[in-house]
Amino acid sequence: MEKKVVYELESLYRDNFRVTGFSFGQGEKSLCILGNTRGNEYQQIFICSQIVKKLKELEEAGRICEGHEIMVIPSVNPYSMNIEKRFWPTDNTDINRMFPGYLLGETTQRIAGGVFEAVTGYRYGIQFPSFYMTGNFAPHVRLMKTGFEHIEKAEEFGLPYIVTREPKPYDTTTLNYNWQIWDTQAFSLYSTTTESIDEDAAENMVNAVMCFMNKEGLILKKVPEGYRSQIIDDSELAVVRPSRAGIFQSKIHVNQRVEKGQKLAQIINPYDGSCREELLSPVDGVIFFVHNHPMTYANTAVLKIVPSE
C-alpha cells in the first residue's frame, strides 16, 4: 500500500488542504474508489476506510492480481468534515457540482479540477455519494443514461437494485457524469445512511465492491454472489408526498414489503400534536426510500416504493 497526497491546496491560516489516496498494486489504472465529497457523508468515508483495510490485507496476502492498480480516496472534503458542515465552509458550494473543475477558478473548482486529474484514466470508477434529500435507501447502484453506462457491469456488484435515470442539467458537473464522458465506466453506490454509521450496511457495500473486483479479475478472493439485481428506472418508483408540512412519523422501514392502501407514515402538527395527514401506499411493492428528518415540507418526496411486478 502506498499512501499519497493526490491534491494539495495551500492555506493562509492553517495546515494545507490535502486530499489523500491509498494505492494498491501496480500496472494498468484499473479502478478508482472515491468516498465523501461532502462534510456530512460519514457512512461513505467509513465504507472507504473498510475497503482500504481489506485491500491492505489482500495485498499483504498476495491476492491483488498483477498488472492492476487500485486507488482509494476516502475523502475529498476533509475541511467540511472537520467542522461538520455539508458543503465548502467559506461559500457553501458543493464540490460534487464542480467537475471536471478549473485549476484557475474558485476554491472548490480548483479542488474538483485537481482531484479529477488524479482520478482520470481509470477503467472503472466507484463513488459513494449521498442524495440531495435526507433519508435512508435500499442499497443500490445508480447509473445516469449518458450513452456510456454499462448495466451488465453494474450487475456484478450483486446489490438488490440498479436504478437508471436520465441526467438533468446539473448532473453534467458531477464526478460520475464526467468520469463517463472521459471514458471511465462509473458507478454510484448508495448505502442506507449518510450522517450515521451503519456497520452492517457498510459491510454489505464492501462485499459488493469485492464481488465486483473479483469478477473483473482485480483480486483473488472468494466473495458471495449477492443478489440478482432488479433493474428499474427512477421514473418507475412510486413517490409519496404529503400535502401538509409538519413532524414526519414513519411507520415502516426500508426494504419492507407493503400493500396498496397500507398506512406508511403520518404528518403531526408540531404545536398541538394532532394528525394533519396519513400517508397511504399507492401501490403494492417494497419500500426503497424513507425520509429520516424529523420535519418535512408539503409536497416533498418522503417515501419511494418499488412497485411489485
HELIX and SHEET records of a PDB file:
HELIX    1   1 TYR A   42  GLU A   60  1                                  19    
HELIX    2   2 PRO A   78  ASN A   82  1                                   5    
HELIX    3   3 ILE A   95  ARG A   97  5                                   3    
HELIX    4   4 THR A  107  VAL A  119  1                                  13    
HELIX    5   5 ILE A  151  ALA A  154  1                                   4    
HELIX    6   6 GLU A  155  PHE A  157  5                                   3    
HELIX    7   7 PRO A  169  THR A  173  5                                   5    
HELIX    8   8 LEU A  175  ILE A  181  1                                   7    
HELIX    9   9 GLU A  199  LYS A  215  1                                  17    
HELIX   10  10 ASP A  234  GLU A  236  5                                   3    
SHEET    1   A 9 GLU A   2  LEU A   9  0                                        
SHEET    2   A 9 PHE A  17  PHE A  24 -1                                        
SHEET    3   A 9 GLY A  67  SER A  75 -1                                        
SHEET    4   A 9 GLY A  27  ASN A  36  1                                        
SHEET    5   A 9 TYR A 124  GLN A 127  1                                        
SHEET    6   A 9 GLN A 185  TYR A 190  1                                        
SHEET    7   A 9 HIS A 140  MET A 144 -1                                        
SHEET    8   A 9 TYR A 161  ARG A 165  1                                        
SHEET    9   A 9 GLN A 230  ASP A 233  1                                        
SHEET    1   B 3 GLY A 135  PHE A 137  0                                        
SHEET    2   B 3 GLY A 285  HIS A 291 -1                                        
SHEET    3   B 3 ARG A 257  VAL A 258 -1                                        
SHEET    1   C 4 GLY A 135  PHE A 137  0                                        
SHEET    2   C 4 GLY A 285  HIS A 291 -1                                        
SHEET    3   C 4 LEU A 303  PRO A 307 -1                                        
SHEET    4   C 4 ALA A 238  VAL A 240 -1                                        
SHEET    1   D 4 CYS A 275  LEU A 280  0                                        
SHEET    2   D 4 LYS A 263  ILE A 268 -1                                        
SHEET    3   D 4 GLY A 246  SER A 250 -1                                        
SHEET    4   D 4 MET A 295  THR A 296 -1                                        
END                                                                             
